[in-house]
């Protein structure tokens, strides 16, 4: 079966279902598949989470201060 035929068959199944649970699972699958978080490495996730934690704890400084420091190098 080609991809186009598969899409048509899936669309028919989706249109004919009255089960909200099935629709939610399909939607969740596509949302998760397109979420960038699922496409990055564990190390990148940890770096992002550490950065968020630093910001929330006040362990950060303004962008302009950062740029000024690095412009003089």
Buried (B, 14 or more C-beta within 10 A) or exposed (E): EEEEEEEEEEEEEEEEEEEEEEEEEBEEEEEEEEEEEEEEEEEEEEEEEEEEEEEEEEEEEEEEEEEEEEEEE
